């Protein structure tokens, strides 16, 4: 499975890299923190010790400081995150299994 082909990968994958590099306050890293449970269950390695508490509030506060349309952008990011998670979960669920004969 190529994660780069999933919807939202352009934000989520750099966020995952950010977390692995110790950067927990980027938009992508905050999105990964929001969905850490889903992403872990679908097979991704999430460094849980680097997740910020209350990532939803942290993300929204950050967007309010940077944009006039924080609410719209926040919701768009959450929809993108949900699309990524759904696609990842589907690909994880339907992995071809190796059968022993």
Secondary structure, DSSP 8 states (H G I E B T S, - for coil): --GGGSTTHHHHHHHHHHHHTT---SHHHHHHHHTHHHHHHTT----GGG--TTHHHHHHHHHHHH-S-HHHHHHHHHHHHHHHHHHHHHHHHT-------
